[in-house]
Amino acid sequence: MSEIYTTIIFLFVLFALLGSSVWIGLALMGVAWVGMELFTSRPAGDAMLTTIWSSSSSWTLTALPLFIWMGEILYRTRLSQDMFRGLAPWMRSLPGGLLHTNIAGCTIFAAVSGSSAATLTTVGKMSIPELRARGYPEYMIIGTLAGAATLGLMIPPSLTLIVYGVSINESITKLFMAGIIPGLVLAGLFTTYIVGWHFLRPNEHARPEPRLGLLQMLAESRFLIPVLLLVSLVIGSMYFGWATATEAAAVGVLGALILAGAQGSLSWATFRESLMGATATSAMIALILMGAAFLSLAMGFTGLPRALAAWIDQMNLSPIVLIVALTLFYIVLGMFLDGISSVVLTMAIVEPMIRQAGIDVIWFGIFIVVVVEMAQVTPPIGFNLFVLQGMTNHEISYIAKTAIPMVLLMVVMVIILIIWPELATWLPNTIRAAPG
């Protein structure tokens, strides 16, 4: 019974702080402080200082600001604009036409960004005006963009996977490898949706695009080649074991600066803006991680995670039933918290459960990213919905409605992962990557 009272107190304090608009990282620290003061004899201040320092001085975390900076450089220079220009000639002949640039553009930019919001903003500011001018249906433009932008959470370098790996002390490189195939499969599902729309709604087609010869298509592709080379360099260096995630991130930043400089779009202003943008995002995530580390310590002292894991074990739930329950749990949680906050807030309790059930932690990392992706496009706190509202001036309810098919495809992706877990585990188990 004491665990129930402890849980109620933790949840009450947490929602009281979040409801009063306290930053998430500070809210987590506040909950942990209350837990340490009420349920333990250890000095809360001493515990907080020690935990925050040890959690924020991890070498693995250095990959986080570097990957964020790489995405910021591409976002603030002309490289992202050239990416759409290079993709369009290859997409126009597919069923569904240039709507596929939303999927392909988000897939490629996700591989150099790691952020769903950055992917959405970068691809959206290029594709939305172009697709509107060509007469594509508004609901398809917005819905496919909202769904495809979530690939920024899955395809490496994923910031959510970095945070998850740090939270459970797992190899970031292995998690990155695990995200490649599921990310491409999910992109394939989004593409299939566009193809299905093309054949089921022939009266909504945009006007046909003029056909280009092969030489013209190859000439336009020169704008896409720099970004593809950067993606290959970053991911390939980890794939072949030449670099850890942190080293690959450093190479990515250097490559992005060189490409932007060679293109002529790197100025002191864009350099400073990219650096300050990366600093602000990194500081926000670091504060959340610090709060989560302190909360994990406080929960450990209370014995709450062990008690809940033992309770789950006594229920004799099969791994499938546990996964279904966690799917529903994270969908509901994601309606009120962003993805990274959802991960760090729950890992102290969820990790013992999944290990007790014999669930592979690498596979679970990919599973949790897919579920968190759903939260990005579901109200009331779907972050991608707010970004799209600012870009399109549509109501949140309309944008959420257009994204429903993409959310359903993510549910299909969860089912696929359950049926074929090898999609997530085969690559990291096969490739001998560099540690870290």
N, C-alpha and C positions, 0 to 999 in steps of 0.2 A: 504493500500500500504506500510505503514511503516514496517509492519511485514515481507513483502517480502524482503525489503532491509536488514532488520535485519538478516533474515535467510541467505541471500546471503553472508553477511559479515561473519557470524558465520562459514558457510561452507567453504568459501574461506580461512579464517585463519586456520581452522582445517586441511584442506587438504594440505595447504602450510607447516604447521608444520610437519604433518605426512610424507609428501613427502620429507622433509629434514632429515628424520630418527631421529627425536626427539622422545624420549620415549612417549608412549601413555598417561601415567599419566601426564607428563609435558605438552604435547600438549593440553590436556583438560584444564589444568590450564591456559595455554596461551590464549586459546580461551575465557575462562571466564574472564580473566584479561582485554582483549580487549573489551569485552561486557560491563564490569562494567565501564571502563573508557569512552567509547563512549556514552552509553545509560543511565547511572545513575549518580547521584550526590554523592553516597556513596563512601568513600575512599576504593579503591580496596584492598589495603594491609590489612587493618583492617578486611574487610569482609573475605578475604582469610584465615587469621590466625584463626579467630573464627570458620569458617566453617570446615576447615581441622581438628581442634582439636575436635570439637563436633562429626564429622563423624568418626574419627579414635578411639574415646574413647568408642565406643559402646560395651557393654558386650557381645552382640550377636556375634560380630566378633571374639571373642576368640575361637569359635568353628572352625574357618577357619584354623589357623595354627596347631591346634591339629589334625584335620582330615588329613591334609597334612602330618604331621609328622608320623601318623599311617601308611599311605600308603608308605612313604619313608622307614620305618623300614622293612615292608614286602618286598619291592622291593629290598632292599640291603642285605637281609638274604636269607637263603635256603628255607624259608616257601613257596615262590612263585614257586620254582622249584618242591617241593613236591606236590603242587597243581595239576600240569599236570600229574604227576605219579599216583595220586589218581583218577583222572578223566578218564584217558584213558581206563581202563577195562570196564567202563560202557558205553562208547561212541562207541566202536569198532563194536558192533553188530547192531547199528542203520543204516538206509539207509543214506549213505553219510559217514559212518565210523568216523574216527578220526577228520574229519573237524569240527565235532560238539564240539571238545575240544576248538576251537577258541571261539565259542559262549558261552559255559558253563563256560570256564575259565574267559572270560571277564565279564560275568554276576556276577560271584562270587567275582572276584577281584575288580570290580566296587563297590561292597558293603563294601569294606574296604579302598578304595582309594579316590573316588570322583573326580579323574582326568582322562580325556580321554587319555592324553599322557602317564601317568604312567601305566594305564591299558594296552595300546598298547605295550609299551616297555616291561613290565613284561611278559605278555602272549606271545608276539611275539618272544622274545629271547628263550623261551622254545619250542613253537609249530612249528615255521618255520623250524628249522633243522630236527625235528622229522617227520614232514609231507613231507618234501622234500625227506628224506631218504626212505620213504615208497611209493613214486611215485605218490603223489597227484598232480593234475594240478596246476601249479604256479599261474594262474589267480584266481583259487578258494581259494588257501591259502591266497593270499594277499587281495583279495576282501572281503572275509568273516571277516578277521582280521581287516581291515580298518573300516568296518561297525560296527562290534561288539564292538570295542574299544570305540565307541561313547556312549555306555551304561554307561560309567564312568561319563557322564554328567547328566544322568537321575536317575539311581538307587542310593538311599541314601547310604552314605553321599555325596551328589553332591555339589561341590564347586560353580557351577553356580547357583544352587538353594539358597545357602547361600547368595551369592551376590545379587540375585534377591530379596530375603526376606529382606535383609538389605536396599536395594534401595527403597522399597515400604513400609517398616515398617510392614512386615507381619511375622507371626509365622514360624520359620524355621522348627520346628517339624511338623507342618501341611503340609508344602511343602514336607518334606521328606516322610510323609505318602502318599501324593498324587502321588509321583513318583514311588511307588512300583509296582502297578498293570500295569500302562502303560509301565514301564520298562520291566516287564516280558512279556507283550503282544508283544512288539517290539522284544525281544529276540526270542519269538515264531515265529514271521514273518521271522527272519533271519534263524531259524532252518528249517522252511518250504521251504525256498529257497534252502537249501542244499539238502533236501529230493527230491525236484523237479528236481534238477540237477542230482541226483542219478538215477532217472528213465528215464530222457530225454537224458542223455548222458552215456549210459552203456559202451561205448567203452573207456571212460576216467577213469574208476574205478581204484583205487590203488589195489595192491595185497592184497588178504584177510588176515586178522589178525588171528593168532592162537587163538582158543577158550579157555577161562579159565573157570575153575569150580567156583561155587559160593563161596567156601571157599577161593580160590585164589583171587577172586575179592574183597571179604571183607578184606582180608589181605592187599591188595594194598590200600584200602580205608583209612587205618589208617593214611596215609600221608595227606589225605584231611580233616580229622576230625578237627585238630586244627584250620584251617582257617574257617571252617563252624561254629565251636563253637564261634569264635571271632565275626563273622558276626551276629550270633544269639544274642550274648550278647549286641552288640552295637545297632542293630536295635530293638531287643526285649525290651531293657530298655526304648526306646522312645515309642515303640508301646503300652506298658502297662502303660505308664505314670510314670514310676519309675525315669526317668531322663530327663532333658532338653537336647537339642542338644549339648550344651557345656559340660555338665556333661557326656553324653554318649561318646563324643570325648575323654575326659580325661580317661575314663574307657578303651576305645579302645587303646589308646597309652600304658597304663599300661599293658593291655592284650597282645599287640604285643611284648612289651619288655620281658614279662614273657615267652611267647611262643618261641621267638627267643633265649632267654637265656637257656631254657630247651632243645632246639634243639641243642645247642652248636654252633650256627652261629652268636651269638652276641658278637662282640669284641669291644674294644675301638675305633678302626678305623671305623667300620660300624656304631657305635653309633654316632660318630662325623660327619660322612658323611651324615647320615640321618638327623641329627639336622641342619646341614648347608644347606642341600638341601631344607628342609622345611622352613628354615629362608629366603632363597633367593626367593622361590616361594611366600611365604606369603608377603614379602616386595614388590614384584612386584604387587601383587593384591591390597595391601593396597594403593600403590601410585595411581593406577588407580581409586580406590574408592574415594580417596581424591580429585583427579581432577574432577571426576564426580560430587561429592557433591558441589564443587565450581561452576562448570558449571551449575548445577541445580539452584543454588542460583542466578547466573547471568541471566539465562533465566527467572526465576521467576520475577526479577526486570523489565525485558523488557516486560513482559506480553506475550511472545511468546507462551508458552504452552497453556495458556488460549485462546489465539486467534486461534491457530490451532485446539484446541478442539471444539471451537464454530464453526469454519469453517466446520469441519467434521460433527458436529451436524446439520448444515444448509443443508448439502448435503443429509440428511435423509438416510444414508446408513444403511442397515440391518446389524446386527452383523456378519452374514455369509460373506457378501461382504467385511466388514471391516477386518475380519480375513484373507480372501483371499489376500487382498491388503497388509496386514502386513506380510503375508507369503512371498510374492514376495519381499517385502522391505527387510526383514531380510536375505533372500537368497542372494540378491545382496550385502547387507552390509557385510555379512559373507565372501564374496569373498575377502575382503580387511582387515577385522579386525577379531581377535579371538573372541570366544564366550563371555567371560566375558566382554571384551571391548564393544562389541555390545550391551549387556544388559545395562551396566551402562551409556553408551553414550545416549541411547534413552529413558530411563525410564521417564525422566522429561517431555517429550512430549507425550509418548505413554500412560503412566498411566492415565492422565485425559481423553484421548480418550476412553480407554476400560471401565473406570468407567462410563463415559457418556453414552456408549452404553449398559450398564448393564451386561457386561461380568465379570464372576467370576474371581477374581484376582488369586486365587489358581489354577484354571483351566488354566488361561493364562500363569502362570509360567511353567506348564508342556508343554503347546503348544510351548512356546518360546524356551524351551530346545530342543524339537524335531527339530525345525527349525534351531537352532544353531548347532545341531548335523550334519545336512546336510552340513553346512559351514565347518565343520572339514575335510570333504572329497571331497570338490569341489575346483578346482583351481581358482585364482592363489595363494591364501594364505590359502589353506587347511592344517592346522597344522599336522594332521595325515599323510598327503601325504609326508610331509618333513621327519617326523619320520621314515616312512616306506622306504623312499628313502635311508636314512642312514643305515637302517638295511638290505636292499636287493640289493642296487646298481642299481635298475631299474630307468628308466626315470619317472619324475612326470606324464607325459602324459599317460604312460602305467598303473601306479598305479591308476590314476583317472579313467581310462577306466574300470579297474577291479571292481571299487567301484560303478559304475553306477547302477547296480541292487539294491545295498543296499540303495542308495539315493532314488530310486523309492519306495522302501519299507517304507522309512521314510515319503514320501509323502502319501502313503497309511495310515500310522499311524496318520498323521494329519487329514485325512478324517475320520478315525475311532474315533478320539477324538471329532470331530465336531458332528458326528452322535450319539455317546454315551459319552457325557461329564461326566457321572457318573463314568467312569473308573478312572478319576482323583479326583472327588469330594466325592465319597462315603466313602472311608476309612478315610480321615480327618474329615468328618462330623459324622462318626460313633464312631471313637475311641476318648476317652477322654484322650488326651495326656497331658504331663506336659507342662506348658507354656515355651516359649522361642525358 
